[in-house]
Amino acid sequence: MSPSKLILITGVSSGFGRALAVEALAAGHRVVGTVRNAQAAQDFEALVPGRAFARMLDVTNTAAIAPLVEAIEAYLGPISVLVNNAGYGHEGVLEESPLAEMRQQFEVNVFGAVAMMQAVLPHMRPRREGHILNITSMGGFITMPGIAYYCGSKFALEGISEALGKEVAALGIRVTAVAPGSFRTDWGGRSMVRSPRAIADYDALFDPIRQRRQEVSGKQLGDPQKAAQAMLAVIDSPEPPVHLLLGTDALQLVHAKLKALEQELREWESLTVSTDGGSPEGAVR
């Protein structure tokens, strides 16, 4: 077993956050878990008194994040690992889904995660060590009709994670984007926000997708406990990956996406390169 670490996980009341916290505690680590209410805090600390620490936080309240991290560092010790797990799914046809729902999706899944990273980095950087895990999704690589806002938020978090990893690699800090496929969590059940249907033109495409997602919620192939064990293996690794897919479906679908993308690039290559005309020393735009 690796030396005990202090792991900060957002959103430990259920899903991947809860599974990871339970496995990390079983492995001897100390875990600070963020929750949204007092009962959830009491339940979490009861898991392993003295090593499970609950803290109240809504990640959309970004002003509260840095003070929370400062207090954890002061009273519990150095944060070795941050796991940005807090998030939710939005389902809805883009044309039917209000922009306010997109803003809220990004507030939780992207801006809250970035605020957490900005809060821990000033502590990890002087120590020249630390690890950030951002829980994204296979929906950060592939897309499906009806979850455009969700996929957009996870694509964003994948890109932010990869770019941040390059910024902090020389400072001893590692960043891993963990992209699960379909797991037996409540992501597609009561935790999902669903925009109402209104436009009949989308019925044939979208209604079967929505129905199928509700039917399989809680019955997916992926086991959250095994996902948690995989994440602990990454945390223990001296050279963790930049991207980690979890689940056979994620692996198959992302491979298919990359193959289709490569084919499309080849088909349009002549048009792509026809736009060159200036100096080859141009910067990335």
Secondary structure, 3 states (H helix, E strand, C coil): CCCCCEEEECCCCCHHHHHHHHHHHHCCCEEEEEECCHHHHHHHHCCCCCCEEEEECCCCCHHHHHHHHHHHHHHCCCCCEEEECCCCCEEECHHHCCHHHHHHHHHHHHHHHHHHHHHHHHHHHHHCCEEEEEECCHHHCCCCCCEHHHHHHHHHHHHHHHHHHHHHHHHCEEEEEEEECCECCCCCCCCCEECCCCCHHHHHHHHHHHHHHHHHCCCCCECHHHHHHHHHHHHHCCCCCCEEEECHHHHHHHHHHHHHHHHHHHHCHHHHHCCCCCCCCCCCC
